[in-house]
Every structure is written in C-alpha cells, then in structure tokens.
Amino acid sequence: MPINFMDYTWPEIQEYIKKNSLVILPVAQVEEHGPHLPVGCDTFIGTKIAELVSQEINEKKNIPTLVMPTVWAGYSPKKMMKWPGTVRIKIETVCEYVHDIIASLCE
C-alpha cells in the first residue's frame, strides 16, 4: 500500500480525511556536507525517515498515515554559501511556506 500523498487521487485522499488520518510533512535542506556527500543528503534522510515512521504507525498502531513531499529548501547560515550547492531561504519564508501547506491540508 502506498504511503505517499502524491500517489493518491483526490477521492482516495478524501477517504483518508474521513479516517482522520495523520499526515507527515518532512522538512529538510539542500546544502553542502563536505566533498563526500551529496547536497541532497538531509532531504534523502528526512524523506526516508518519514516513510519509515508512516509505515510503522500504519502497521503497528493501525493509524492511517500519508507522507507529503519533503520541503527541501530551508534556512542555512550565510557562511554556508561559500560552498556550491547550498540553497538558502529566509526563515520567515520557510515558516510561511510550511504554514501554508499545513493550513491547506486542514481546510
């Protein structure tokens, strides 16, 4: 059974709403981690952890859950910009973006 929000149609999501399902929104970052790791490392880890948590909650607690796509751009300090690959978004922008996603889900 898929757990990823984007794999479902709107009528299927409506059924999850009726079940008062839990929605997990991973928030990570695209930034440098030295020359040995990809810049998407945090995002890959955040996505995988959210999927594993969702599966565990679905199977062991019998609580229906869905995982939203990972918010991949967040805040990094200005000093991180000296390394290519870091994406830097203002804290206020990240907070408003996450707020708007959650608010639209609640509607």
Phi and psi restraints in degrees (range 20) as a CNS / XPLOR table:
assign (resid 1 and name C) (resid 2 and name N)
       (resid 2 and name CA) (resid 2 and name C) 1.0 -66.3 20.0 2
assign (resid 2 and name N) (resid 2 and name CA)
       (resid 2 and name C) (resid 3 and name N) 1.0 152.5 20.0 2
assign (resid 2 and name C) (resid 3 and name N)
       (resid 3 and name CA) (resid 3 and name C) 1.0 -119.0 20.0 2
assign (resid 3 and name N) (resid 3 and name CA)
       (resid 3 and name C) (resid 4 and name N) 1.0 -8.4 20.0 2
assign (resid 3 and name C) (resid 4 and name N)
       (resid 4 and name CA) (resid 4 and name C) 1.0 -82.3 20.0 2
assign (resid 4 and name N) (resid 4 and name CA)
       (resid 4 and name C) (resid 5 and name N) 1.0 122.0 20.0 2
assign (resid 4 and name C) (resid 5 and name N)
       (resid 5 and name CA) (resid 5 and name C) 1.0 -45.6 20.0 2
assign (resid 5 and name N) (resid 5 and name CA)
       (resid 5 and name C) (resid 6 and name N) 1.0 -43.4 20.0 2
assign (resid 5 and name C) (resid 6 and name N)
       (resid 6 and name CA) (resid 6 and name C) 1.0 -73.8 20.0 2
assign (resid 6 and name N) (resid 6 and name CA)
       (resid 6 and name C) (resid 7 and name N) 1.0 -8.8 20.0 2
assign (resid 6 and name C) (resid 7 and name N)
       (resid 7 and name CA) (resid 7 and name C) 1.0 -81.3 20.0 2
assign (resid 7 and name N) (resid 7 and name CA)
       (resid 7 and name C) (resid 8 and name N) 1.0 -9.3 20.0 2
assign (resid 7 and name C) (resid 8 and name N)
       (resid 8 and name CA) (resid 8 and name C) 1.0 -103.1 20.0 2
assign (resid 8 and name N) (resid 8 and name CA)
       (resid 8 and name C) (resid 9 and name N) 1.0 154.6 20.0 2
assign (resid 8 and name C) (resid 9 and name N)
       (resid 9 and name CA) (resid 9 and name C) 1.0 -84.0 20.0 2
assign (resid 9 and name N) (resid 9 and name CA)
       (resid 9 and name C) (resid 10 and name N) 1.0 167.4 20.0 2
assign (resid 9 and name C) (resid 10 and name N)
       (resid 10 and name CA) (resid 10 and name C) 1.0 -63.8 20.0 2
assign (resid 10 and name N) (resid 10 and name CA)
       (resid 10 and name C) (resid 11 and name N) 1.0 -36.6 20.0 2
assign (resid 10 and name C) (resid 11 and name N)
       (resid 11 and name CA) (resid 11 and name C) 1.0 -64.7 20.0 2
assign (resid 11 and name N) (resid 11 and name CA)
       (resid 11 and name C) (resid 12 and name N) 1.0 -34.0 20.0 2
assign (resid 11 and name C) (resid 12 and name N)
       (resid 12 and name CA) (resid 12 and name C) 1.0 -68.7 20.0 2
assign (resid 12 and name N) (resid 12 and name CA)
       (resid 12 and name C) (resid 13 and name N) 1.0 -39.6 20.0 2
assign (resid 12 and name C) (resid 13 and name N)
       (resid 13 and name CA) (resid 13 and name C) 1.0 -65.1 20.0 2
assign (resid 13 and name N) (resid 13 and name CA)
       (resid 13 and name C) (resid 14 and name N) 1.0 -36.4 20.0 2
assign (resid 13 and name C) (resid 14 and name N)
       (resid 14 and name CA) (resid 14 and name C) 1.0 -59.2 20.0 2
assign (resid 14 and name N) (resid 14 and name CA)
       (resid 14 and name C) (resid 15 and name N) 1.0 -37.3 20.0 2
assign (resid 14 and name C) (resid 15 and name N)
       (resid 15 and name CA) (resid 15 and name C) 1.0 -66.1 20.0 2
assign (resid 15 and name N) (resid 15 and name CA)
       (resid 15 and name C) (resid 16 and name N) 1.0 -37.9 20.0 2
assign (resid 15 and name C) (resid 16 and name N)
       (resid 16 and name CA) (resid 16 and name C) 1.0 -64.4 20.0 2
assign (resid 16 and name N) (resid 16 and name CA)
       (resid 16 and name C) (resid 17 and name N) 1.0 -37.1 20.0 2
assign (resid 16 and name C) (resid 17 and name N)
       (resid 17 and name CA) (resid 17 and name C) 1.0 -62.7 20.0 2
assign (resid 17 and name N) (resid 17 and name CA)
       (resid 17 and name C) (resid 18 and name N) 1.0 -43.4 20.0 2
assign (resid 17 and name C) (resid 18 and name N)
       (resid 18 and name CA) (resid 18 and name C) 1.0 -60.7 20.0 2
assign (resid 18 and name N) (resid 18 and name CA)
       (resid 18 and name C) (resid 19 and name N) 1.0 -28.4 20.0 2
assign (resid 18 and name C) (resid 19 and name N)
       (resid 19 and name CA) (resid 19 and name C) 1.0 -87.1 20.0 2
assign (resid 19 and name N) (resid 19 and name CA)
       (resid 19 and name C) (resid 20 and name N) 1.0 3.3 20.0 2
assign (resid 19 and name C) (resid 20 and name N)
       (resid 20 and name CA) (resid 20 and name C) 1.0 56.3 20.0 2
assign (resid 20 and name N) (resid 20 and name CA)
       (resid 20 and name C) (resid 21 and name N) 1.0 48.0 20.0 2
assign (resid 20 and name C) (resid 21 and name N)
       (resid 21 and name CA) (resid 21 and name C) 1.0 -68.9 20.0 2
assign (resid 21 and name N) (resid 21 and name CA)
       (resid 21 and name C) (resid 22 and name N) 1.0 157.0 20.0 2
assign (resid 21 and name C) (resid 22 and name N)
       (resid 22 and name CA) (resid 22 and name C) 1.0 -90.2 20.0 2
assign (resid 22 and name N) (resid 22 and name CA)
       (resid 22 and name C) (resid 23 and name N) 1.0 135.0 20.0 2
assign (resid 22 and name C) (resid 23 and name N)
       (resid 23 and name CA) (resid 23 and name C) 1.0 -116.3 20.0 2
assign (resid 23 and name N) (resid 23 and name CA)
       (resid 23 and name C) (resid 24 and name N) 1.0 128.2 20.0 2
assign (resid 23 and name C) (resid 24 and name N)
       (resid 24 and name CA) (resid 24 and name C) 1.0 -104.3 20.0 2
assign (resid 24 and name N) (resid 24 and name CA)
       (resid 24 and name C) (resid 25 and name N) 1.0 128.2 20.0 2
assign (resid 24 and name C) (resid 25 and name N)
       (resid 25 and name CA) (resid 25 and name C) 1.0 -115.9 20.0 2
assign (resid 25 and name N) (resid 25 and name CA)
       (resid 25 and name C) (resid 26 and name N) 1.0 99.2 20.0 2
assign (resid 25 and name C) (resid 26 and name N)
       (resid 26 and name CA) (resid 26 and name C) 1.0 -73.0 20.0 2
assign (resid 26 and name N) (resid 26 and name CA)
       (resid 26 and name C) (resid 27 and name N) 1.0 140.4 20.0 2
assign (resid 26 and name C) (resid 27 and name N)
       (resid 27 and name CA) (resid 27 and name C) 1.0 -126.5 20.0 2
assign (resid 27 and name N) (resid 27 and name CA)
       (resid 27 and name C) (resid 28 and name N) 1.0 124.2 20.0 2
assign (resid 27 and name C) (resid 28 and name N)
       (resid 28 and name CA) (resid 28 and name C) 1.0 -137.0 20.0 2
assign (resid 28 and name N) (resid 28 and name CA)
       (resid 28 and name C) (resid 29 and name N) 1.0 -153.9 20.0 2
assign (resid 28 and name C) (resid 29 and name N)
       (resid 29 and name CA) (resid 29 and name C) 1.0 -152.8 20.0 2
assign (resid 29 and name N) (resid 29 and name CA)
       (resid 29 and name C) (resid 30 and name N) 1.0 150.1 20.0 2
assign (resid 29 and name C) (resid 30 and name N)
       (resid 30 and name CA) (resid 30 and name C) 1.0 -107.4 20.0 2
assign (resid 30 and name N) (resid 30 and name CA)
       (resid 30 and name C) (resid 31 and name N) 1.0 111.8 20.0 2
assign (resid 30 and name C) (resid 31 and name N)
       (resid 31 and name CA) (resid 31 and name C) 1.0 -159.8 20.0 2
assign (resid 31 and name N) (resid 31 and name CA)
       (resid 31 and name C) (resid 32 and name N) 1.0 166.5 20.0 2
assign (resid 31 and name C) (resid 32 and name N)
       (resid 32 and name CA) (resid 32 and name C) 1.0 -70.5 20.0 2
assign (resid 32 and name N) (resid 32 and name CA)
       (resid 32 and name C) (resid 33 and name N) 1.0 150.7 20.0 2
assign (resid 32 and name C) (resid 33 and name N)
       (resid 33 and name CA) (resid 33 and name C) 1.0 -137.8 20.0 2
assign (resid 33 and name N) (resid 33 and name CA)
       (resid 33 and name C) (resid 34 and name N) 1.0 33.4 20.0 2
assign (resid 33 and name C) (resid 34 and name N)
       (resid 34 and name CA) (resid 34 and name C) 1.0 90.6 20.0 2
assign (resid 34 and name N) (resid 34 and name CA)
       (resid 34 and name C) (resid 35 and name N) 1.0 175.2 20.0 2
assign (resid 34 and name C) (resid 35 and name N)
       (resid 35 and name CA) (resid 35 and name C) 1.0 -75.5 20.0 2
assign (resid 35 and name N) (resid 35 and name CA)
       (resid 35 and name C) (resid 36 and name N) 1.0 -6.8 20.0 2
assign (resid 35 and name C) (resid 36 and name N)
       (resid 36 and name CA) (resid 36 and name C) 1.0 -98.9 20.0 2
assign (resid 36 and name N) (resid 36 and name CA)
       (resid 36 and name C) (resid 37 and name N) 1.0 -9.9 20.0 2
assign (resid 36 and name C) (resid 37 and name N)
       (resid 37 and name CA) (resid 37 and name C) 1.0 -125.8 20.0 2
assign (resid 37 and name N) (resid 37 and name CA)
       (resid 37 and name C) (resid 38 and name N) 1.0 149.7 20.0 2
assign (resid 37 and name C) (resid 38 and name N)
       (resid 38 and name CA) (resid 38 and name C) 1.0 -71.5 20.0 2
assign (resid 38 and name N) (resid 38 and name CA)
       (resid 38 and name C) (resid 39 and name N) 1.0 154.7 20.0 2
assign (resid 38 and name C) (resid 39 and name N)
       (resid 39 and name CA) (resid 39 and name C) 1.0 -66.6 20.0 2
assign (resid 39 and name N) (resid 39 and name CA)
       (resid 39 and name C) (resid 40 and name N) 1.0 -17.6 20.0 2
assign (resid 39 and name C) (resid 40 and name N)
       (resid 40 and name CA) (resid 40 and name C) 1.0 -88.5 20.0 2
assign (resid 40 and name N) (resid 40 and name CA)
       (resid 40 and name C) (resid 41 and name N) 1.0 8.5 20.0 2
assign (resid 40 and name C) (resid 41 and name N)
       (resid 41 and name CA) (resid 41 and name C) 1.0 -51.1 20.0 2
assign (resid 41 and name N) (resid 41 and name CA)
       (resid 41 and name C) (resid 42 and name N) 1.0 -51.1 20.0 2
assign (resid 41 and name C) (resid 42 and name N)
       (resid 42 and name CA) (resid 42 and name C) 1.0 -61.4 20.0 2
assign (resid 42 and name N) (resid 42 and name CA)
       (resid 42 and name C) (resid 43 and name N) 1.0 -40.8 20.0 2
assign (resid 42 and name C) (resid 43 and name N)
       (resid 43 and name CA) (resid 43 and name C) 1.0 -67.2 20.0 2
assign (resid 43 and name N) (resid 43 and name CA)
       (resid 43 and name C) (resid 44 and name N) 1.0 -42.6 20.0 2
assign (resid 43 and name C) (resid 44 and name N)
       (resid 44 and name CA) (resid 44 and name C) 1.0 -60.9 20.0 2
assign (resid 44 and name N) (resid 44 and name CA)
       (resid 44 and name C) (resid 45 and name N) 1.0 -44.7 20.0 2
assign (resid 44 and name C) (resid 45 and name N)
       (resid 45 and name CA) (resid 45 and name C) 1.0 -66.8 20.0 2
assign (resid 45 and name N) (resid 45 and name CA)
       (resid 45 and name C) (resid 46 and name N) 1.0 -46.1 20.0 2
assign (resid 45 and name C) (resid 46 and name N)
       (resid 46 and name CA) (resid 46 and name C) 1.0 -60.2 20.0 2
assign (resid 46 and name N) (resid 46 and name CA)
       (resid 46 and name C) (resid 47 and name N) 1.0 -41.5 20.0 2
assign (resid 46 and name C) (resid 47 and name N)
       (resid 47 and name CA) (resid 47 and name C) 1.0 -64.1 20.0 2
assign (resid 47 and name N) (resid 47 and name CA)
       (resid 47 and name C) (resid 48 and name N) 1.0 -46.5 20.0 2
assign (resid 47 and name C) (resid 48 and name N)
       (resid 48 and name CA) (resid 48 and name C) 1.0 -65.3 20.0 2
assign (resid 48 and name N) (resid 48 and name CA)
       (resid 48 and name C) (resid 49 and name N) 1.0 -42.3 20.0 2
assign (resid 48 and name C) (resid 49 and name N)
       (resid 49 and name CA) (resid 49 and name C) 1.0 -62.1 20.0 2
assign (resid 49 and name N) (resid 49 and name CA)
       (resid 49 and name C) (resid 50 and name N) 1.0 -43.8 20.0 2
assign (resid 49 and name C) (resid 50 and name N)
       (resid 50 and name CA) (resid 50 and name C) 1.0 -60.5 20.0 2
assign (resid 50 and name N) (resid 50 and name CA)
       (resid 50 and name C) (resid 51 and name N) 1.0 -41.8 20.0 2
assign (resid 50 and name C) (resid 51 and name N)
       (resid 51 and name CA) (resid 51 and name C) 1.0 -64.9 20.0 2
assign (resid 51 and name N) (resid 51 and name CA)
       (resid 51 and name C) (resid 52 and name N) 1.0 -43.3 20.0 2
assign (resid 51 and name C) (resid 52 and name N)
       (resid 52 and name CA) (resid 52 and name C) 1.0 -64.9 20.0 2
assign (resid 52 and name N) (resid 52 and name CA)
       (resid 52 and name C) (resid 53 and name N) 1.0 -41.5 20.0 2
assign (resid 52 and name C) (resid 53 and name N)
       (resid 53 and name CA) (resid 53 and name C) 1.0 -63.4 20.0 2
assign (resid 53 and name N) (resid 53 and name CA)
       (resid 53 and name C) (resid 54 and name N) 1.0 -43.9 20.0 2
assign (resid 53 and name C) (resid 54 and name N)
       (resid 54 and name CA) (resid 54 and name C) 1.0 -59.5 20.0 2
assign (resid 54 and name N) (resid 54 and name CA)
       (resid 54 and name C) (resid 55 and name N) 1.0 -47.1 20.0 2
assign (resid 54 and name C) (resid 55 and name N)
       (resid 55 and name CA) (resid 55 and name C) 1.0 -60.9 20.0 2
assign (resid 55 and name N) (resid 55 and name CA)
       (resid 55 and name C) (resid 56 and name N) 1.0 -42.8 20.0 2
assign (resid 55 and name C) (resid 56 and name N)
       (resid 56 and name CA) (resid 56 and name C) 1.0 -63.0 20.0 2
assign (resid 56 and name N) (resid 56 and name CA)
       (resid 56 and name C) (resid 57 and name N) 1.0 -46.1 20.0 2
assign (resid 56 and name C) (resid 57 and name N)
       (resid 57 and name CA) (resid 57 and name C) 1.0 -64.5 20.0 2
assign (resid 57 and name N) (resid 57 and name CA)
       (resid 57 and name C) (resid 58 and name N) 1.0 -42.4 20.0 2
assign (resid 57 and name C) (resid 58 and name N)
       (resid 58 and name CA) (resid 58 and name C) 1.0 -60.1 20.0 2
assign (resid 58 and name N) (resid 58 and name CA)
       (resid 58 and name C) (resid 59 and name N) 1.0 -48.1 20.0 2
assign (resid 58 and name C) (resid 59 and name N)
       (resid 59 and name CA) (resid 59 and name C) 1.0 -79.9 20.0 2
assign (resid 59 and name N) (resid 59 and name CA)
       (resid 59 and name C) (resid 60 and name N) 1.0 -46.1 20.0 2
assign (resid 59 and name C) (resid 60 and name N)
       (resid 60 and name CA) (resid 60 and name C) 1.0 -87.4 20.0 2
assign (resid 60 and name N) (resid 60 and name CA)
       (resid 60 and name C) (resid 61 and name N) 1.0 -32.9 20.0 2
assign (resid 60 and name C) (resid 61 and name N)
       (resid 61 and name CA) (resid 61 and name C) 1.0 -105.9 20.0 2
assign (resid 61 and name N) (resid 61 and name CA)
       (resid 61 and name C) (resid 62 and name N) 1.0 -8.7 20.0 2
assign (resid 61 and name C) (resid 62 and name N)
       (resid 62 and name CA) (resid 62 and name C) 1.0 57.1 20.0 2
assign (resid 62 and name N) (resid 62 and name CA)
       (resid 62 and name C) (resid 63 and name N) 1.0 37.7 20.0 2
assign (resid 62 and name C) (resid 63 and name N)
       (resid 63 and name CA) (resid 63 and name C) 1.0 -107.8 20.0 2
assign (resid 63 and name N) (resid 63 and name CA)
       (resid 63 and name C) (resid 64 and name N) 1.0 118.5 20.0 2
assign (resid 63 and name C) (resid 64 and name N)
       (resid 64 and name CA) (resid 64 and name C) 1.0 -65.7 20.0 2
assign (resid 64 and name N) (resid 64 and name CA)
       (resid 64 and name C) (resid 65 and name N) 1.0 130.9 20.0 2
assign (resid 64 and name C) (resid 65 and name N)
       (resid 65 and name CA) (resid 65 and name C) 1.0 -134.7 20.0 2
assign (resid 65 and name N) (resid 65 and name CA)
       (resid 65 and name C) (resid 66 and name N) 1.0 153.6 20.0 2
assign (resid 65 and name C) (resid 66 and name N)
       (resid 66 and name CA) (resid 66 and name C) 1.0 -131.8 20.0 2
assign (resid 66 and name N) (resid 66 and name CA)
       (resid 66 and name C) (resid 67 and name N) 1.0 147.5 20.0 2
assign (resid 66 and name C) (resid 67 and name N)
       (resid 67 and name CA) (resid 67 and name C) 1.0 -108.7 20.0 2
assign (resid 67 and name N) (resid 67 and name CA)
       (resid 67 and name C) (resid 68 and name N) 1.0 123.5 20.0 2
assign (resid 67 and name C) (resid 68 and name N)
       (resid 68 and name CA) (resid 68 and name C) 1.0 -75.2 20.0 2
assign (resid 68 and name N) (resid 68 and name CA)
       (resid 68 and name C) (resid 69 and name N) 1.0 161.5 20.0 2
assign (resid 68 and name C) (resid 69 and name N)
       (resid 69 and name CA) (resid 69 and name C) 1.0 -62.3 20.0 2
assign (resid 69 and name N) (resid 69 and name CA)
       (resid 69 and name C) (resid 70 and name N) 1.0 143.5 20.0 2
assign (resid 69 and name C) (resid 70 and name N)
       (resid 70 and name CA) (resid 70 and name C) 1.0 -67.5 20.0 2
assign (resid 70 and name N) (resid 70 and name CA)
       (resid 70 and name C) (resid 71 and name N) 1.0 132.0 20.0 2
assign (resid 70 and name C) (resid 71 and name N)
       (resid 71 and name CA) (resid 71 and name C) 1.0 -74.8 20.0 2
assign (resid 71 and name N) (resid 71 and name CA)
       (resid 71 and name C) (resid 72 and name N) 1.0 112.0 20.0 2
assign (resid 71 and name C) (resid 72 and name N)
       (resid 72 and name CA) (resid 72 and name C) 1.0 -99.9 20.0 2
assign (resid 72 and name N) (resid 72 and name CA)
       (resid 72 and name C) (resid 73 and name N) 1.0 -10.3 20.0 2
assign (resid 72 and name C) (resid 73 and name N)
       (resid 73 and name CA) (resid 73 and name C) 1.0 -112.3 20.0 2
assign (resid 73 and name N) (resid 73 and name CA)
       (resid 73 and name C) (resid 74 and name N) 1.0 126.0 20.0 2
assign (resid 73 and name C) (resid 74 and name N)
       (resid 74 and name CA) (resid 74 and name C) 1.0 -141.1 20.0 2
assign (resid 74 and name N) (resid 74 and name CA)
       (resid 74 and name C) (resid 75 and name N) 1.0 -158.9 20.0 2
assign (resid 74 and name C) (resid 75 and name N)
       (resid 75 and name CA) (resid 75 and name C) 1.0 -91.2 20.0 2
assign (resid 75 and name N) (resid 75 and name CA)
       (resid 75 and name C) (resid 76 and name N) 1.0 134.7 20.0 2
assign (resid 75 and name C) (resid 76 and name N)
       (resid 76 and name CA) (resid 76 and name C) 1.0 -131.5 20.0 2
assign (resid 76 and name N) (resid 76 and name CA)
       (resid 76 and name C) (resid 77 and name N) 1.0 143.5 20.0 2
assign (resid 76 and name C) (resid 77 and name N)
       (resid 77 and name CA) (resid 77 and name C) 1.0 -61.1 20.0 2
assign (resid 77 and name N) (resid 77 and name CA)
       (resid 77 and name C) (resid 78 and name N) 1.0 152.7 20.0 2
assign (resid 77 and name C) (resid 78 and name N)
       (resid 78 and name CA) (resid 78 and name C) 1.0 -56.2 20.0 2
assign (resid 78 and name N) (resid 78 and name CA)
       (resid 78 and name C) (resid 79 and name N) 1.0 -34.1 20.0 2
assign (resid 78 and name C) (resid 79 and name N)
       (resid 79 and name CA) (resid 79 and name C) 1.0 -64.1 20.0 2
assign (resid 79 and name N) (resid 79 and name CA)
       (resid 79 and name C) (resid 80 and name N) 1.0 -19.8 20.0 2
assign (resid 79 and name C) (resid 80 and name N)
       (resid 80 and name CA) (resid 80 and name C) 1.0 -72.5 20.0 2
assign (resid 80 and name N) (resid 80 and name CA)
       (resid 80 and name C) (resid 81 and name N) 1.0 -16.8 20.0 2
assign (resid 80 and name C) (resid 81 and name N)
       (resid 81 and name CA) (resid 81 and name C) 1.0 -71.8 20.0 2
assign (resid 81 and name N) (resid 81 and name CA)
       (resid 81 and name C) (resid 82 and name N) 1.0 -8.6 20.0 2
assign (resid 81 and name C) (resid 82 and name N)
       (resid 82 and name CA) (resid 82 and name C) 1.0 -73.4 20.0 2
assign (resid 82 and name N) (resid 82 and name CA)
       (resid 82 and name C) (resid 83 and name N) 1.0 -12.1 20.0 2
assign (resid 82 and name C) (resid 83 and name N)
       (resid 83 and name CA) (resid 83 and name C) 1.0 -106.0 20.0 2
assign (resid 83 and name N) (resid 83 and name CA)
       (resid 83 and name C) (resid 84 and name N) 1.0 128.5 20.0 2
assign (resid 83 and name C) (resid 84 and name N)
       (resid 84 and name CA) (resid 84 and name C) 1.0 -60.5 20.0 2
assign (resid 84 and name N) (resid 84 and name CA)
       (resid 84 and name C) (resid 85 and name N) 1.0 144.7 20.0 2
assign (resid 84 and name C) (resid 85 and name N)
       (resid 85 and name CA) (resid 85 and name C) 1.0 103.8 20.0 2
assign (resid 85 and name N) (resid 85 and name CA)
       (resid 85 and name C) (resid 86 and name N) 1.0 -13.6 20.0 2
assign (resid 85 and name C) (resid 86 and name N)
       (resid 86 and name CA) (resid 86 and name C) 1.0 -81.0 20.0 2
assign (resid 86 and name N) (resid 86 and name CA)
       (resid 86 and name C) (resid 87 and name N) 1.0 130.1 20.0 2
assign (resid 86 and name C) (resid 87 and name N)
       (resid 87 and name CA) (resid 87 and name C) 1.0 -106.4 20.0 2
assign (resid 87 and name N) (resid 87 and name CA)
       (resid 87 and name C) (resid 88 and name N) 1.0 125.0 20.0 2
assign (resid 87 and name C) (resid 88 and name N)
       (resid 88 and name CA) (resid 88 and name C) 1.0 -117.8 20.0 2
assign (resid 88 and name N) (resid 88 and name CA)
       (resid 88 and name C) (resid 89 and name N) 1.0 121.7 20.0 2
assign (resid 88 and name C) (resid 89 and name N)
       (resid 89 and name CA) (resid 89 and name C) 1.0 -120.6 20.0 2
assign (resid 89 and name N) (resid 89 and name CA)
       (resid 89 and name C) (resid 90 and name N) 1.0 142.6 20.0 2
assign (resid 89 and name C) (resid 90 and name N)
       (resid 90 and name CA) (resid 90 and name C) 1.0 -60.9 20.0 2
assign (resid 90 and name N) (resid 90 and name CA)
       (resid 90 and name C) (resid 91 and name N) 1.0 143.2 20.0 2
assign (resid 90 and name C) (resid 91 and name N)
       (resid 91 and name CA) (resid 91 and name C) 1.0 -53.7 20.0 2
assign (resid 91 and name N) (resid 91 and name CA)
       (resid 91 and name C) (resid 92 and name N) 1.0 -44.9 20.0 2
assign (resid 91 and name C) (resid 92 and name N)
       (resid 92 and name CA) (resid 92 and name C) 1.0 -60.8 20.0 2
assign (resid 92 and name N) (resid 92 and name CA)
       (resid 92 and name C) (resid 93 and name N) 1.0 -38.2 20.0 2
assign (resid 92 and name C) (resid 93 and name N)
       (resid 93 and name CA) (resid 93 and name C) 1.0 -66.2 20.0 2
assign (resid 93 and name N) (resid 93 and name CA)
       (resid 93 and name C) (resid 94 and name N) 1.0 -44.6 20.0 2
assign (resid 93 and name C) (resid 94 and name N)
       (resid 94 and name CA) (resid 94 and name C) 1.0 -60.9 20.0 2
assign (resid 94 and name N) (resid 94 and name CA)
       (resid 94 and name C) (resid 95 and name N) 1.0 -46.4 20.0 2
assign (resid 94 and name C) (resid 95 and name N)
       (resid 95 and name CA) (resid 95 and name C) 1.0 -61.4 20.0 2
assign (resid 95 and name N) (resid 95 and name CA)
       (resid 95 and name C) (resid 96 and name N) 1.0 -45.0 20.0 2
assign (resid 95 and name C) (resid 96 and name N)
       (resid 96 and name CA) (resid 96 and name C) 1.0 -65.7 20.0 2
assign (resid 96 and name N) (resid 96 and name CA)
       (resid 96 and name C) (resid 97 and name N) 1.0 -39.5 20.0 2
assign (resid 96 and name C) (resid 97 and name N)
       (resid 97 and name CA) (resid 97 and name C) 1.0 -62.3 20.0 2
assign (resid 97 and name N) (resid 97 and name CA)
       (resid 97 and name C) (resid 98 and name N) 1.0 -49.8 20.0 2
assign (resid 97 and name C) (resid 98 and name N)
       (resid 98 and name CA) (resid 98 and name C) 1.0 -63.3 20.0 2
assign (resid 98 and name N) (resid 98 and name CA)
       (resid 98 and name C) (resid 99 and name N) 1.0 -42.0 20.0 2
assign (resid 98 and name C) (resid 99 and name N)
       (resid 99 and name CA) (resid 99 and name C) 1.0 -57.9 20.0 2
assign (resid 99 and name N) (resid 99 and name CA)
       (resid 99 and name C) (resid 100 and name N) 1.0 -46.5 20.0 2
assign (resid 99 and name C) (resid 100 and name N)
       (resid 100 and name CA) (resid 100 and name C) 1.0 -64.3 20.0 2
assign (resid 100 and name N) (resid 100 and name CA)
       (resid 100 and name C) (resid 101 and name N) 1.0 -37.2 20.0 2
assign (resid 100 and name C) (resid 101 and name N)
       (resid 101 and name CA) (resid 101 and name C) 1.0 -63.2 20.0 2
assign (resid 101 and name N) (resid 101 and name CA)
       (resid 101 and name C) (resid 102 and name N) 1.0 -47.6 20.0 2
assign (resid 101 and name C) (resid 102 and name N)
       (resid 102 and name CA) (resid 102 and name C) 1.0 -65.3 20.0 2
assign (resid 102 and name N) (resid 102 and name CA)
       (resid 102 and name C) (resid 103 and name N) 1.0 -42.3 20.0 2
assign (resid 102 and name C) (resid 103 and name N)
       (resid 103 and name CA) (resid 103 and name C) 1.0 -61.3 20.0 2
assign (resid 103 and name N) (resid 103 and name CA)
       (resid 103 and name C) (resid 104 and name N) 1.0 -41.2 20.0 2
assign (resid 103 and name C) (resid 104 and name N)
       (resid 104 and name CA) (resid 104 and name C) 1.0 -67.9 20.0 2
assign (resid 104 and name N) (resid 104 and name CA)
       (resid 104 and name C) (resid 105 and name N) 1.0 -33.3 20.0 2
assign (resid 104 and name C) (resid 105 and name N)
       (resid 105 and name CA) (resid 105 and name C) 1.0 -67.3 20.0 2
assign (resid 105 and name N) (resid 105 and name CA)
       (resid 105 and name C) (resid 106 and name N) 1.0 -37.4 20.0 2
assign (resid 105 and name C) (resid 106 and name N)
       (resid 106 and name CA) (resid 106 and name C) 1.0 -70.1 20.0 2
assign (resid 106 and name N) (resid 106 and name CA)
       (resid 106 and name C) (resid 107 and name N) 1.0 -29.3 20.0 2
